[in-house]
């Protein structure tokens, strides 16, 4: 996926303000935040969007890991009283970057 913006961010050919990274996921601050805290979690595995998810161990484990990490980081970044998550899926879902990603934001 050499043309994918988020794949380039994962590869660090495009800079980002990294919050967390491991072998499966990459987390960084949104470049155009809509709240005081706004970050994105993306799988390193290129999945275009939620429509590509399968009922298999890999995808179930990956999505679980993303959501657990979202909660942990939200709390660490000051959102212990609550936050929003958003996953845009496909054209009709308002998706702009075609690499599955989860927005976490709060403290508007």
BELQUI-V75549 format. One record per residue. RES is the residue in one small letter. SS is DSSP state (H for helix, E for strand, L for the rest). Layout:
RES,SS / RES,SS
This chain:
x,L / x,L / x,L / x,L / x,H / x,H / x,H / x,H / x,H / x,H / x,L / x,L / x,L / x,L / x,L / x,L / x,L / x,E / x,E / x,E / x,E / x,L / x,L / x,L / x,E / x,E / x,E / x,E / x,E / x,L / x,L / x,L / x,L / x,L / x,L / x,L / x,E / x,E / x,E / x,E / x,E / x,E / x,E / x,L / x,L / x,L / x,L / x,L / x,L / x,H / x,H / x,H / x,L / x,L / x,L / x,L / x,H / x,H / x,H / x,H / x,H / x,H / x,H / x,H / x,H / x,H / x,H / x,H / x,H / x,H / x,H / x,H / x,H / x,H / x,H / x,H / x,L / x,L / x,L / x,L / x,L / x,L / x,L / x,E / x,E / x,E / x,L / x,L / x,L / x,L / x,H / x,H / x,H / x,L / x,L / x,L / x,L / x,L / x,L / x,L / x,E / x,E / x,E / x,E / x,E / x,E / x,L / x,L
